[in-house]
Amino acid sequence: MSEFFHMGGYAFYVWTSYGLALLVLLANFLIPLNYERTLLRTLARKLRRKQRDNFESKA
């Protein structure tokens, strides 16, 4: 098992590559989710503001 983790002397490069790949995959998953949540909040805020302005102009 230790030979597997040591990888013939290339363990640092191999595990660093796996780590960076995992980091990029996580970023590719989390960044769009965060962007979508922010965008939906902004759109909801604009819709509430527009509805409030329309209600005030009718009154």
PQR file with spaces between the fields and no chain letter, atoms N, CA, C, O and H, PARSE charges and radii, in Angstrom:
ATOM       1  N    MET     1       0.826   -1.192    0.000 -0.4000 1.5000
ATOM       2  CA   MET     1       0.000    0.000    0.000 -0.0000 2.0000
ATOM       3  C    MET     1       0.870    1.255    0.000  0.5500 1.7000
ATOM       4  O    MET     1       0.547    2.236   -0.671 -0.5500 1.4000
ATOM       5  N    SER     2       1.965    1.228    0.745 -0.4000 1.5000
ATOM       6  CA   SER     2       2.839    2.404    0.774 -0.0000 2.0000
ATOM       7  C    SER     2       3.464    2.651   -0.598  0.5500 1.7000
ATOM       8  O    SER     2       3.718    3.797   -0.969 -0.5500 1.4000
ATOM       9  H    SER     2       2.228    0.431    1.290  0.4000 1.0000
ATOM      10  N    GLU     3       3.712    1.577   -1.352 -0.4000 1.5000
ATOM      11  CA   GLU     3       4.253    1.741   -2.710 -0.0000 2.0000
ATOM      12  C    GLU     3       3.241    2.451   -3.609  0.5500 1.7000
ATOM      13  O    GLU     3       3.613    3.247   -4.472 -0.5500 1.4000
ATOM      14  H    GLU     3       3.506    0.645   -1.051  0.4000 1.0000
ATOM      15  N    PHE     4       1.978    2.157   -3.400 -0.4000 1.5000
ATOM      16  CA   PHE     4       0.933    2.823   -4.168 -0.0000 2.0000
ATOM      17  C    PHE     4       0.946    4.331   -3.895  0.5500 1.7000
ATOM      18  O    PHE     4       0.869    5.132   -4.826 -0.5500 1.4000
ATOM      19  H    PHE     4       1.676    1.510   -2.699  0.4000 1.0000
ATOM      20  N    PHE     5       1.044    4.718   -2.606 -0.4000 1.5000
ATOM      21  CA   PHE     5       1.054    6.134   -2.269 -0.0000 2.0000
ATOM      22  C    PHE     5       2.365    6.812   -2.625  0.5500 1.7000
ATOM      23  O    PHE     5       2.392    8.019   -2.863 -0.5500 1.4000
ATOM      24  H    PHE     5       1.107    4.067   -1.850  0.4000 1.0000
ATOM      25  N    HIS     6       3.457    6.047   -2.664 -0.4000 1.5000
ATOM      26  CA   HIS     6       4.760    6.618   -2.996 -0.0000 2.0000
ATOM      27  C    HIS     6       4.908    6.824   -4.512  0.5500 1.7000
ATOM      28  O    HIS     6       5.577    7.761   -4.950 -0.5500 1.4000
ATOM      29  H    HIS     6       3.435    5.066   -2.470  0.4000 1.0000
ATOM      30  N    MET     7       4.292    5.962   -5.295 -0.4000 1.5000
ATOM      31  CA   MET     7       4.244    6.042   -6.764 -0.0000 2.0000
ATOM      32  C    MET     7       5.619    6.128   -7.404  0.5500 1.7000
ATOM      33  O    MET     7       5.822    6.901   -8.341 -0.5500 1.4000
ATOM      34  H    MET     7       3.749    5.202   -4.940  0.4000 1.0000
ATOM      35  N    GLY     8       6.550    5.353   -6.913 -0.4000 1.5000
ATOM      36  CA   GLY     8       7.873    5.271   -7.538 -0.0000 2.0000
ATOM      37  C    GLY     8       8.638    6.581   -7.507  0.5500 1.7000
ATOM      38  O    GLY     8       9.431    6.843   -8.412 -0.5500 1.4000
ATOM      39  H    GLY     8       6.385    4.725   -6.152  0.4000 1.0000
ATOM      40  N    GLY     9       8.428    7.405   -6.504 -0.4000 1.5000
ATOM      41  CA   GLY     9       9.136    8.667   -6.383 -0.0000 2.0000
ATOM      42  C    GLY     9       8.400    9.853   -6.993  0.5500 1.7000
ATOM      43  O    GLY     9       8.841   10.994   -6.851 -0.5500 1.4000
ATOM      44  H    GLY     9       7.784    7.193   -5.769  0.4000 1.0000
ATOM      45  N    TYR    10       7.294    9.601   -7.663 -0.4000 1.5000
ATOM      46  CA   TYR    10       6.544   10.678   -8.315 -0.0000 2.0000
ATOM      47  C    TYR    10       5.268   11.048   -7.560  0.5500 1.7000
ATOM      48  O    TYR    10       4.384   11.698   -8.117 -0.5500 1.4000
ATOM      49  H    TYR    10       6.936    8.674   -7.779  0.4000 1.0000
ATOM      50  N    ALA    11       5.173   10.647   -6.325 -0.4000 1.5000
ATOM      51  CA   ALA    11       3.946   10.835   -5.550 -0.0000 2.0000
ATOM      52  C    ALA    11       3.565   12.308   -5.438  0.5500 1.7000
ATOM      53  O    ALA    11       2.394   12.654   -5.588 -0.5500 1.4000
ATOM      54  H    ALA    11       5.891   10.119   -5.872  0.4000 1.0000
ATOM      55  N    PHE    12       4.543   13.183   -5.174 -0.4000 1.5000
ATOM      56  CA   PHE    12       4.230   14.596   -5.010 -0.0000 2.0000
ATOM      57  C    PHE    12       3.554   15.153   -6.253  0.5500 1.7000
ATOM      58  O    PHE    12       2.552   15.862   -6.151 -0.5500 1.4000
ATOM      59  H    PHE    12       5.495   12.901   -5.052  0.4000 1.0000
ATOM      60  N    TYR    13       4.085   14.842   -7.406 -0.4000 1.5000
ATOM      61  CA   TYR    13       3.523   15.372   -8.657 -0.0000 2.0000
ATOM      62  C    TYR    13       2.154   14.748   -8.959  0.5500 1.7000
ATOM      63  O    TYR    13       1.230   15.433   -9.396 -0.5500 1.4000
ATOM      64  H    TYR    13       4.899   14.267   -7.488  0.4000 1.0000
ATOM      65  N    VAL    14       2.045   13.450   -8.721 -0.4000 1.5000
ATOM      66  CA   VAL    14       0.786   12.762   -9.013 -0.0000 2.0000
ATOM      67  C    VAL    14      -0.320   13.250   -8.095  0.5500 1.7000
ATOM      68  O    VAL    14      -1.402   13.599   -8.568 -0.5500 1.4000
ATOM      69  H    VAL    14       2.795   12.893   -8.366  0.4000 1.0000
ATOM      70  N    TRP    15      -0.072   13.283   -6.783 -0.4000 1.5000
ATOM      71  CA   TRP    15      -1.107   13.691   -5.840 -0.0000 2.0000
ATOM      72  C    TRP    15      -1.418   15.175   -5.959  0.5500 1.7000
ATOM      73  O    TRP    15      -2.558   15.585   -5.737 -0.5500 1.4000
ATOM      74  H    TRP    15       0.807   13.000   -6.398  0.4000 1.0000
ATOM      75  N    THR    16      -0.426   15.985   -6.304 -0.4000 1.5000
ATOM      76  CA   THR    16      -0.693   17.399   -6.549 -0.0000 2.0000
ATOM      77  C    THR    16      -1.609   17.564   -7.763  0.5500 1.7000
ATOM      78  O    THR    16      -2.520   18.392   -7.756 -0.5500 1.4000
ATOM      79  H    THR    16       0.500   15.651   -6.484  0.4000 1.0000
ATOM      80  N    SER    17      -1.361   16.778   -8.793 -0.4000 1.5000
ATOM      81  CA   SER    17      -2.211   16.830   -9.990 -0.0000 2.0000
ATOM      82  C    SER    17      -3.636   16.409   -9.671  0.5500 1.7000
ATOM      83  O    SER    17      -4.588   17.043  -10.126 -0.5500 1.4000
ATOM      84  H    SER    17      -0.620   16.105   -8.799  0.4000 1.0000
ATOM      85  N    TYR    18      -3.790   15.345   -8.895 -0.4000 1.5000
ATOM      86  CA   TYR    18      -5.134   14.921   -8.490 -0.0000 2.0000
ATOM      87  C    TYR    18      -5.817   16.012   -7.652  0.5500 1.7000
ATOM      88  O    TYR    18      -7.001   16.295   -7.835 -0.5500 1.4000
ATOM      89  H    TYR    18      -3.017   14.830   -8.526  0.4000 1.0000
ATOM      90  N    GLY    19      -5.070   16.607   -6.750 -0.4000 1.5000
ATOM      91  CA   GLY    19      -5.628   17.656   -5.911 -0.0000 2.0000
ATOM      92  C    GLY    19      -6.073   18.863   -6.713  0.5500 1.7000
ATOM      93  O    GLY    19      -7.156   19.400   -6.486 -0.5500 1.4000
ATOM      94  H    GLY    19      -4.108   16.377   -6.602  0.4000 1.0000
ATOM      95  N    LEU    20      -5.240   19.290   -7.650 -0.4000 1.5000
ATOM      96  CA   LEU    20      -5.605   20.437   -8.488 -0.0000 2.0000
ATOM      97  C    LEU    20      -6.808   20.122   -9.379  0.5500 1.7000
ATOM      98  O    LEU    20      -7.678   20.969   -9.583 -0.5500 1.4000
ATOM      99  H    LEU    20      -4.360   18.853   -7.834  0.4000 1.0000
ATOM     100  N    ALA    21      -6.846   18.903   -9.902 -0.4000 1.5000
ATOM     101  CA   ALA    21      -7.988   18.507  -10.731 -0.0000 2.0000
ATOM     102  C    ALA    21      -9.268   18.525   -9.908  0.5500 1.7000
ATOM     103  O    ALA    21     -10.303   18.995  -10.381 -0.5500 1.4000
ATOM     104  H    ALA    21      -6.139   18.216   -9.736  0.4000 1.0000
ATOM     105  N    LEU    22      -9.205   18.019   -8.680 -0.4000 1.5000
ATOM     106  CA   LEU    22     -10.376   18.046   -7.810 -0.0000 2.0000
ATOM     107  C    LEU    22     -10.784   19.477   -7.485  0.5500 1.7000
ATOM     108  O    LEU    22     -11.974   19.791   -7.454 -0.5500 1.4000
ATOM     109  H    LEU    22      -8.365   17.637   -8.296  0.4000 1.0000
ATOM     110  N    LEU    23      -9.816   20.336   -7.244 -0.4000 1.5000
ATOM     111  CA   LEU    23     -10.104   21.737   -6.956 -0.0000 2.0000
ATOM     112  C    LEU    23     -10.808   22.413   -8.134  0.5500 1.7000
ATOM     113  O    LEU    23     -11.771   23.154   -7.938 -0.5500 1.4000
ATOM     114  H    LEU    23      -8.850   20.081   -7.269  0.4000 1.0000
ATOM     115  N    VAL    24     -10.339   22.163   -9.337 -0.4000 1.5000
ATOM     116  CA   VAL    24     -10.955   22.747  -10.534 -0.0000 2.0000
ATOM     117  C    VAL    24     -12.373   22.210  -10.725  0.5500 1.7000
ATOM     118  O    VAL    24     -13.283   22.968  -11.060 -0.5500 1.4000
ATOM     119  H    VAL    24      -9.557   21.560   -9.496  0.4000 1.0000
ATOM     120  N    LEU    25     -12.563   20.917  -10.515 -0.4000 1.5000
ATOM     121  CA   LEU    25     -13.907   20.344  -10.656 -0.0000 2.0000
ATOM     122  C    LEU    25     -14.875   20.939   -9.634  0.5500 1.7000
ATOM     123  O    LEU    25     -16.018   21.252   -9.965 -0.5500 1.4000
ATOM     124  H    LEU    25     -11.824   20.301  -10.243  0.4000 1.0000
ATOM     125  N    LEU    26     -14.417   21.091   -8.408 -0.4000 1.5000
ATOM     126  CA   LEU    26     -15.267   21.713   -7.395 -0.0000 2.0000
ATOM     127  C    LEU    26     -15.596   23.159   -7.750  0.5500 1.7000
ATOM     128  O    LEU    26     -16.736   23.596   -7.587 -0.5500 1.4000
ATOM     129  H    LEU    26     -13.488   20.837   -8.139  0.4000 1.0000
ATOM     130  N    ALA    27     -14.604   23.900   -8.234 -0.4000 1.5000
ATOM     131  CA   ALA    27     -14.844   25.289   -8.632 -0.0000 2.0000
ATOM     132  C    ALA    27     -15.839   25.348   -9.782  0.5500 1.7000
ATOM     133  O    ALA    27     -16.713   26.214   -9.798 -0.5500 1.4000
ATOM     134  H    ALA    27     -13.678   23.544   -8.367  0.4000 1.0000
ATOM     135  N    ASN    28     -15.717   24.430  -10.751 -0.4000 1.5000
ATOM     136  CA   ASN    28     -16.646   24.399  -11.878 -0.0000 2.0000
ATOM     137  C    ASN    28     -18.061   24.053  -11.445  0.5500 1.7000
ATOM     138  O    ASN    28     -19.016   24.360  -12.159 -0.5500 1.4000
ATOM     139  H    ASN    28     -15.007   23.726  -10.738  0.4000 1.0000
ATOM     140  N    PHE    29     -18.209   23.430  -10.305 -0.4000 1.5000
ATOM     141  CA   PHE    29     -19.531   23.105   -9.780 -0.0000 2.0000
ATOM     142  C    PHE    29     -20.074   24.230   -8.901  0.5500 1.7000
ATOM     143  O    PHE    29     -21.249   24.583   -9.004 -0.5500 1.4000
ATOM     144  H    PHE    29     -17.434   23.181   -9.725  0.4000 1.0000
ATOM     145  N    LEU    30     -19.231   24.792   -8.041 -0.4000 1.5000
ATOM     146  CA   LEU    30     -19.705   25.748   -7.042 -0.0000 2.0000
ATOM     147  C    LEU    30     -19.864   27.172   -7.567  0.5500 1.7000
ATOM     148  O    LEU    30     -20.796   27.865   -7.159 -0.5500 1.4000
ATOM     149  H    LEU    30     -18.277   24.506   -7.957  0.4000 1.0000
ATOM     150  N    ILE    31     -19.001   27.624   -8.441 -0.4000 1.5000
ATOM     151  CA   ILE    31     -19.068   29.002   -8.936 -0.0000 2.0000
ATOM     152  C    ILE    31     -20.380   29.273   -9.678  0.5500 1.7000
ATOM     153  O    ILE    31     -21.015   30.293   -9.408 -0.5500 1.4000
ATOM     154  H    ILE    31     -18.243   27.061   -8.773  0.4000 1.0000
ATOM     155  N    PRO    32     -20.814   28.408  -10.600 -0.5600 1.5000
ATOM     156  CA   PRO    32     -22.109   28.665  -11.252  0.2800 2.0000
ATOM     157  C    PRO    32     -23.293   28.626  -10.277  0.5500 1.7000
ATOM     158  O    PRO    32     -24.254   29.377  -10.444 -0.5500 1.4000
ATOM     159  N    LEU    33     -23.230   27.760   -9.268 -0.4000 1.5000
ATOM     160  CA   LEU    33     -24.314   27.731   -8.278 -0.0000 2.0000
ATOM     161  C    LEU    33     -24.390   29.052   -7.528  0.5500 1.7000
ATOM     162  O    LEU    33     -25.478   29.583   -7.306 -0.5500 1.4000
ATOM     163  H    LEU    33     -22.450   27.150   -9.133  0.4000 1.0000
ATOM     164  N    ASN    34     -23.258   29.573   -7.146 -0.4000 1.5000
ATOM     165  CA   ASN    34     -23.214   30.855   -6.450 -0.0000 2.0000
ATOM     166  C    ASN    34     -23.704   31.979   -7.359  0.5500 1.7000
ATOM     167  O    ASN    34     -24.447   32.858   -6.922 -0.5500 1.4000
ATOM     168  H    ASN    34     -22.374   29.142   -7.327  0.4000 1.0000
ATOM     169  N    TYR    35     -23.291   31.949   -8.604 -0.4000 1.5000
ATOM     170  CA   TYR    35     -23.730   32.971   -9.561 -0.0000 2.0000
ATOM     171  C    TYR    35     -25.242   32.912   -9.760  0.5500 1.7000
ATOM     172  O    TYR    35     -25.905   33.948   -9.795 -0.5500 1.4000
ATOM     173  H    TYR    35     -22.688   31.235   -8.959  0.4000 1.0000
ATOM     174  N    GLU    36     -25.785   31.705   -9.891 -0.4000 1.5000
ATOM     175  CA   GLU    36     -27.223   31.555  -10.082 -0.0000 2.0000
ATOM     176  C    GLU    36     -27.986   32.089   -8.875  0.5500 1.7000
ATOM     177  O    GLU    36     -28.985   32.790   -9.037 -0.5500 1.4000
ATOM     178  H    GLU    36     -25.246   30.863   -9.863  0.4000 1.0000
ATOM     179  N    ARG    37     -27.535   31.770   -7.686 -0.4000 1.5000
ATOM     180  CA   ARG    37     -28.206   32.236   -6.467 -0.0000 2.0000
ATOM     181  C    ARG    37     -28.182   33.760   -6.390  0.5500 1.7000
ATOM     182  O    ARG    37     -29.185   34.384   -6.042 -0.5500 1.4000
ATOM     183  H    ARG    37     -26.723   31.200   -7.554  0.4000 1.0000
ATOM     184  N    THR    38     -27.035   34.357   -6.717 -0.4000 1.5000
ATOM     185  CA   THR    38     -26.925   35.811   -6.700 -0.0000 2.0000
ATOM     186  C    THR    38     -27.827   36.432   -7.758  0.5500 1.7000
ATOM     187  O    THR    38     -28.494   37.433   -7.496 -0.5500 1.4000
ATOM     188  H    THR    38     -26.221   33.850   -7.000  0.4000 1.0000
ATOM     189  N    LEU    39     -27.851   35.853   -8.936 -0.4000 1.5000
ATOM     190  CA   LEU    39     -28.689   36.362  -10.019 -0.0000 2.0000
ATOM     191  C    LEU    39     -30.172   36.281   -9.670  0.5500 1.7000
ATOM     192  O    LEU    39     -30.924   37.222   -9.926 -0.5500 1.4000
ATOM     193  H    LEU    39     -27.310   35.040   -9.150  0.4000 1.0000
ATOM     194  N    LEU    40     -30.594   35.161   -9.087 -0.4000 1.5000
ATOM     195  CA   LEU    40     -32.003   35.017   -8.709 -0.0000 2.0000
ATOM     196  C    LEU    40     -32.386   36.019   -7.629  0.5500 1.7000
ATOM     197  O    LEU    40     -33.489   36.565   -7.657 -0.5500 1.4000
ATOM     198  H    LEU    40     -29.984   34.397   -8.879  0.4000 1.0000
ATOM     199  N    ARG    41     -31.490   36.267   -6.678 -0.4000 1.5000
ATOM     200  CA   ARG    41     -31.774   37.272   -5.648 -0.0000 2.0000
ATOM     201  C    ARG    41     -31.916   38.657   -6.262  0.5500 1.7000
ATOM     202  O    ARG    41     -32.816   39.413   -5.897 -0.5500 1.4000
ATOM     203  H    ARG    41     -30.594   35.823   -6.655  0.4000 1.0000
ATOM     204  N    THR    42     -31.036   38.986   -7.187 -0.4000 1.5000
ATOM     205  CA   THR    42     -31.083   40.295   -7.838 -0.0000 2.0000
ATOM     206  C    THR    42     -32.373   40.454   -8.637  0.5500 1.7000
ATOM     207  O    THR    42     -33.019   41.500   -8.578 -0.5500 1.4000
ATOM     208  H    THR    42     -30.305   38.371   -7.483  0.4000 1.0000
ATOM     209  N    LEU    43     -32.744   39.423   -9.379 -0.4000 1.5000
ATOM     210  CA   LEU    43     -33.976   39.496  -10.170 -0.0000 2.0000
ATOM     211  C    LEU    43     -35.201   39.601   -9.275  0.5500 1.7000
ATOM     212  O    LEU    43     -36.128   40.348   -9.589 -0.5500 1.4000
ATOM     213  H    LEU    43     -32.219   38.573   -9.427  0.4000 1.0000
ATOM     214  N    ALA    44     -35.224   38.871   -8.168 -0.4000 1.5000
ATOM     215  CA   ALA    44     -36.357   38.955   -7.247 -0.0000 2.0000
ATOM     216  C    ALA    44     -36.442   40.355   -6.648  0.5500 1.7000
ATOM     217  O    ALA    44     -37.537   40.899   -6.501 -0.5500 1.4000
ATOM     218  H    ALA    44     -34.471   38.265   -7.912  0.4000 1.0000
ATOM     219  N    ARG    45     -35.301   40.941   -6.302 -0.4000 1.5000
ATOM     220  CA   ARG    45     -35.286   42.300   -5.745 -0.0000 2.0000
ATOM     221  C    ARG    45     -35.811   43.297   -6.770  0.5500 1.7000
ATOM     222  O    ARG    45     -36.596   44.181   -6.427 -0.5500 1.4000
ATOM     223  H    ARG    45     -34.412   40.499   -6.421  0.4000 1.0000
ATOM     224  N    LYS    46     -35.387   43.164   -8.022 -0.4000 1.5000
ATOM     225  CA   LYS    46     -35.861   44.075   -9.067 -0.0000 2.0000
ATOM     226  C    LYS    46     -37.357   43.909   -9.307  0.5500 1.7000
ATOM     227  O    LYS    46     -38.064   44.894   -9.520 -0.5500 1.4000
ATOM     228  H    LYS    46     -34.750   42.446   -8.301  0.4000 1.0000
ATOM     229  N    LEU    47     -37.842   42.672   -9.273 -0.4000 1.5000
ATOM     230  CA   LEU    47     -39.271   42.424   -9.468 -0.0000 2.0000
ATOM     231  C    LEU    47     -40.080   43.040   -8.336  0.5500 1.7000
ATOM     232  O    LEU    47     -41.111   43.664   -8.587 -0.5500 1.4000
ATOM     233  H    LEU    47     -37.268   41.872   -9.100  0.4000 1.0000
ATOM     234  N    ARG    48     -39.630   42.876   -7.092 -0.4000 1.5000
ATOM     235  CA   ARG    48     -40.341   43.493   -5.961 -0.0000 2.0000
ATOM     236  C    ARG    48     -40.348   45.011   -6.082  0.5500 1.7000
ATOM     237  O    ARG    48     -41.361   45.652   -5.802 -0.5500 1.4000
ATOM     238  H    ARG    48     -38.793   42.369   -6.888  0.4000 1.0000
ATOM     239  N    ARG    49     -39.222   45.590   -6.498 -0.4000 1.5000
ATOM     240  CA   ARG    49     -39.145   47.043   -6.657 -0.0000 2.0000
ATOM     241  C    ARG    49     -40.105   47.507   -7.741  0.5500 1.7000
ATOM     242  O    ARG    49     -40.789   48.518   -7.579 -0.5500 1.4000
ATOM     243  H    ARG    49     -38.399   45.069   -6.725  0.4000 1.0000
ATOM     244  N    LYS    50     -40.158   46.763   -8.859 -0.4000 1.5000
ATOM     245  CA   LYS    50     -41.054   47.138   -9.954 -0.0000 2.0000
ATOM     246  C    LYS    50     -42.514   47.020   -9.531  0.5500 1.7000
ATOM     247  O    LYS    50     -43.320   47.892   -9.855 -0.5500 1.4000
ATOM     248  H    LYS    50     -39.603   45.942   -8.991  0.4000 1.0000
ATOM     249  N    GLN    51     -42.863   45.959   -8.815 -0.4000 1.5000
ATOM     250  CA   GLN    51     -44.232   45.791   -8.346 -0.0000 2.0000
ATOM     251  C    GLN    51     -44.597   46.897   -7.358  0.5500 1.7000
ATOM     252  O    GLN    51     -45.713   47.415   -7.388 -0.5500 1.4000
ATOM     253  H    GLN    51     -42.207   45.251   -8.552  0.4000 1.0000
ATOM     254  N    ARG    52     -43.664   47.253   -6.489 -0.4000 1.5000
ATOM     255  CA   ARG    52     -43.920   48.323   -5.523 -0.0000 2.0000
ATOM     256  C    ARG    52     -44.116   49.652   -6.243  0.5500 1.7000
ATOM     257  O    ARG    52     -45.019   50.414   -5.898 -0.5500 1.4000
ATOM     258  H    ARG    52     -42.757   46.832   -6.464  0.4000 1.0000
ATOM     259  N    ASP    53     -43.280   49.937   -7.238 -0.4000 1.5000
ATOM     260  CA   ASP    53     -43.404   51.190   -7.989 -0.0000 2.0000
ATOM     261  C    ASP    53     -44.721   51.244   -8.761  0.5500 1.7000
ATOM     262  O    ASP    53     -45.365   52.291   -8.826 -0.5500 1.4000
ATOM     263  H    ASP    53     -42.546   49.318   -7.518  0.4000 1.0000
ATOM     264  N    ASN    54     -45.118   50.106   -9.346 -0.4000 1.5000
ATOM     265  CA   ASN    54     -46.396   50.062  -10.066 -0.0000 2.0000
ATOM     266  C    ASN    54     -47.571   50.274   -9.107  0.5500 1.7000
ATOM     267  O    ASN    54     -48.533   50.963   -9.444 -0.5500 1.4000
ATOM     268  H    ASN    54     -44.594   49.256   -9.293  0.4000 1.0000
ATOM     269  N    PHE    55     -47.492   49.688   -7.928 -0.4000 1.5000
ATOM     270  CA   PHE    55     -48.552   49.848   -6.937 -0.0000 2.0000
ATOM     271  C    PHE    55     -48.647   51.293   -6.458  0.5500 1.7000
ATOM     272  O    PHE    55     -49.749   51.818   -6.296 -0.5500 1.4000
ATOM     273  H    PHE    55     -46.711   49.127   -7.654  0.4000 1.0000
ATOM     274  N    GLU    56     -47.506   51.941   -6.230 -0.4000 1.5000
ATOM     275  CA   GLU    56     -47.490   53.316   -5.765 -0.0000 2.0000
ATOM     276  C    GLU    56     -47.986   54.272   -6.840  0.5500 1.7000
ATOM     277  O    GLU    56     -48.634   55.270   -6.523 -0.5500 1.4000
ATOM     278  H    GLU    56     -46.612   51.515   -6.362  0.4000 1.0000
ATOM     279  N    SER    57     -47.694   53.985   -8.109 -0.4000 1.5000
ATOM     280  CA   SER    57     -48.138   54.894   -9.177 -0.0000 2.0000
ATOM     281  C    SER    57     -49.651   54.797   -9.387  0.5500 1.7000
ATOM     282  O    SER    57     -50.270   55.763   -9.832 -0.5500 1.4000
ATOM     283  H    SER    57     -47.168   53.174   -8.367  0.4000 1.0000
ATOM     284  N    LYS    58     -50.253   53.648   -9.075 -0.4000 1.5000
ATOM     285  CA   LYS    58     -51.701   53.483   -9.226 -0.0000 2.0000
ATOM     286  C    LYS    58     -52.450   54.127   -8.062  0.5500 1.7000
ATOM     287  O    LYS    58     -53.600   54.542   -8.210 -0.5500 1.4000
ATOM     288  H    LYS    58     -49.750   52.863   -8.714  0.4000 1.0000
ATOM     289  N    ALA    59     -51.802   54.206   -6.921 -0.4000 1.5000
ATOM     290  CA   ALA    59     -52.485   54.728   -5.722 -0.0000 2.0000
ATOM     291  C    ALA    59     -52.532   56.223   -5.689  0.5500 1.7000
ATOM     292  O    ALA    59     -53.071   56.804   -4.747 -0.5500 1.4000
ATOM     293  H    ALA    59     -50.868   53.869   -6.801  0.4000 1.0000
